[in-house]
Amino acid sequence: MMKGTMSLLNKKAPTLLLCLAAIVLSHSASAADNQLNITGNIKASPCKVNVPTGGVNVDLGQSIMASSLSDAGSATDWKPIAIEVISCPATTSSATMTLNGTPDATESSMYSNAGTATGVQIELQNTAGAALGNASTMVQDINAATQSTTFNMQARAYSSKGKATPGTIVGVVQLTFVYQ
């Protein structure tokens, strides 16, 4: 009877080995589905935009006389604006600033006044005199020694058609930055 038992084991051994291998392999495949694949990428910190909390306030004047904006094409004096970009990584060579706001319906290169004065637009330019309307960009090289740069602009109230009425001048322009 011992001989018959061994013969039976020899016949079933390959089948048992195949079943055992299937169990081990299916357990391995199941383990791969229940794992965490963790990846990451460390990049240089971006530059910092040096503006106060709440943004930069540009006061065009609190006592602008309506008569100074009565003629078509009249404007107030320019008010300087400086936006500093500081603490740039050594690998950063330039910064691009994009301006976004509500364009004026009459003068699309200027911004709409959301205040109560009528017949007035808000004009932004770079210091070379180029208009900085909605979606305009400025590019500045980063100074390698100071790891910073300054975006210099100017703003004023402008009346394309004249006959501005008394009231407030209010506008918001969002600034976004990309670093190269």
Residue pairs with C-beta under 8 A, 6 or more apart in sequence:
44 89
44 91
44 92
45 87
45 89
46 88
46 89
46 177
46 179
47 85
47 86
47 87
47 88
47 89
47 92
47 95
47 142
47 147
47 148
47 177
47 179
48 85
48 86
48 87
49 83
49 84
49 85
49 86
49 175
49 177
50 83
50 84
50 85
50 86
51 83
51 84
56 81
56 83
58 79
58 81
58 155
59 79
60 76
60 79
60 122
60 155
60 156
60 157
60 169
61 76
61 77
61 79
61 157
64 76
64 157
64 169
66 117
66 164
66 165
66 166
68 74
68 76
69 75
69 76
69 119
69 120
69 157
69 158
69 159
69 162
69 164
70 159
70 162
70 163
70 164
71 159
71 162
72 159
72 160
72 161
72 162
73 158
73 159
73 160
73 162
74 158
74 159
74 162
74 164
75 123
75 156
75 157
75 158
75 159
76 156
76 157
76 158
77 156
78 125
78 154
78 155
78 156
79 154
79 155
79 156
80 152
80 153
80 154
81 124
81 152
81 153
81 154
81 155
82 150
82 151
82 152
82 153
83 97
83 150
83 151
83 153
83 175
84 148
84 149
84 150
84 151
85 95
85 140
85 142
85 148
85 149
85 150
85 151
85 177
86 147
86 148
87 147
87 148
88 95
88 142
88 147
88 148
88 149
88 179
89 147
90 144
90 147
92 142
92 147
92 179
92 180
93 141
93 142
93 180
94 139
94 140
94 141
94 142
94 179
94 180
95 139
95 140
95 142
95 149
95 151
95 177
95 178
95 179
95 180
96 137
96 138
96 139
96 177
96 178
96 179
96 180
97 137
97 138
97 139
97 140
97 151
97 175
97 176
97 177
98 135
98 136
98 137
98 175
98 176
98 177
98 178
99 124
99 132
99 133
99 134
99 135
99 136
99 137
99 138
99 173
99 174
99 175
100 134
100 135
100 173
100 174
100 176
101 111
101 112
101 134
101 171
101 172
101 173
101 174
102 111
102 112
102 114
102 134
102 171
103 109
103 110
103 111
103 112
103 133
103 134
104 110
104 111
104 112
104 113
104 121
104 122
104 160
105 112
106 121
106 160
106 161
107 121
107 123
107 158
107 160
108 133
108 134
109 131
109 133
110 121
110 122
110 123
110 124
110 131
110 133
110 158
110 160
111 121
111 122
111 123
111 124
111 133
111 134
111 171
111 173
112 121
112 122
112 171
113 120
113 121
113 122
113 157
113 169
113 170
113 171
114 170
114 171
114 172
115 167
115 168
115 169
115 170
115 171
116 167
116 168
117 164
117 165
117 166
117 167
117 168
117 169
118 164
118 165
118 167
119 159
119 161
119 162
119 163
119 164
119 165
120 157
120 158
120 159
120 164
120 169
121 157
121 158
121 159
121 160
122 155
122 156
122 157
122 158
122 169
122 171
123 131
123 155
123 156
123 157
123 158
124 131
124 132
124 133
124 136
124 153
124 154
124 155
124 173
125 131
125 132
125 153
125 154
125 155
126 132
126 138
126 152
126 153
126 154
127 152
127 153
127 154
132 138
132 153
138 151
138 153
140 149
140 150
140 151
141 149
142 148
142 149
143 149
157 164
157 169
